[in-house]
Amino acid sequence: MKNVLSQYRNAHKWMLIPWIVILIGFTPQYFMTWLSEPWAYHLHALSAMGWYALIVIQPYLATHGKLRQHRFWGMIGVFLAGAVVFSALSIVPTNVYFGAKGGFEPVFPASFFYGLVFTETIQVIGFGLAVILAIVNSKRPEEHALWMTSTIFFGLMPAWGRLIMFPILITGGEIAWLDTQTSLNFGITFFFLVILYVGYSLKKLKHPAIILSLIFVSFMLFTIKIGEQEWYQELVTRIMKPTVPWKL
């Protein structure tokens, strides 16, 4: 127990970094267009920001002798985690809609959005699984803390993905070597290194939470390749339907 407290004593400070990524990543495509965004987006944004607020607060409470408050907010966290998962799944079909429209050439091809249907769903599943395993291990502090930490690796991908696309958006896709796949290659590789650094720092490189995070995040590298498959496009279109009235 003492080892866990020492390892995570300053975790709440590091957990502010995801907040910075979220605020910057979503500023152009959510915070600046807040009034025109659909209700489903607001539900997801509020639940996700609530979760990340807990990710900051909970390590502080647990490592500063406030275990009663930690358990109380942990129960609230179960509700928030469910809201994050189901609100995220409810807006995934938006990507089918954008894919069916042909994407936003020359910056983002249709295949990119079709691919996001799979890769973002995978991240949501990873997030939910990490939360469940954190709950299951609630009486094992070290396991509980690591699985809770890993929720960041899955849940941060939408914000991180938008952040790494900034150079393309700024240049309008006019730089020949700078395309969506290149941005994914650089951005996801950097994210890999962050996960490996966290695992190394905690001496848990071989822990399932770290390995699972690396595997699930790696799918993001193949977003466009997955989205290029015609059989896959037809499948997700049939399942999710491309028409999303509330986004028109």
Secondary structure, DSSP 8 states (H G I E B T S, - for coil): -HHHHHHSTTHHHHTHHHHHHHHHHTTTTTGGGGGGS-HHHHHHHHHHHHHHHHHHHHHHHHHTT-HHHHHHHHHHHHHHHHHHHHHHHHHTHHHHHHHHTTEETTTEEHHHHHHHHHHHHHHHHHHHHHHHHHHHTTTSHHHHHHHHHHHHHHHTHHHHHHHHTHHHHHHTT-STT--HHHHHHHHHHHHHHHHHHHHHHTT-TTSHHHHHHHHHHHGGGGHHHHHT-HHHHHHHHHHH-S--GGG-
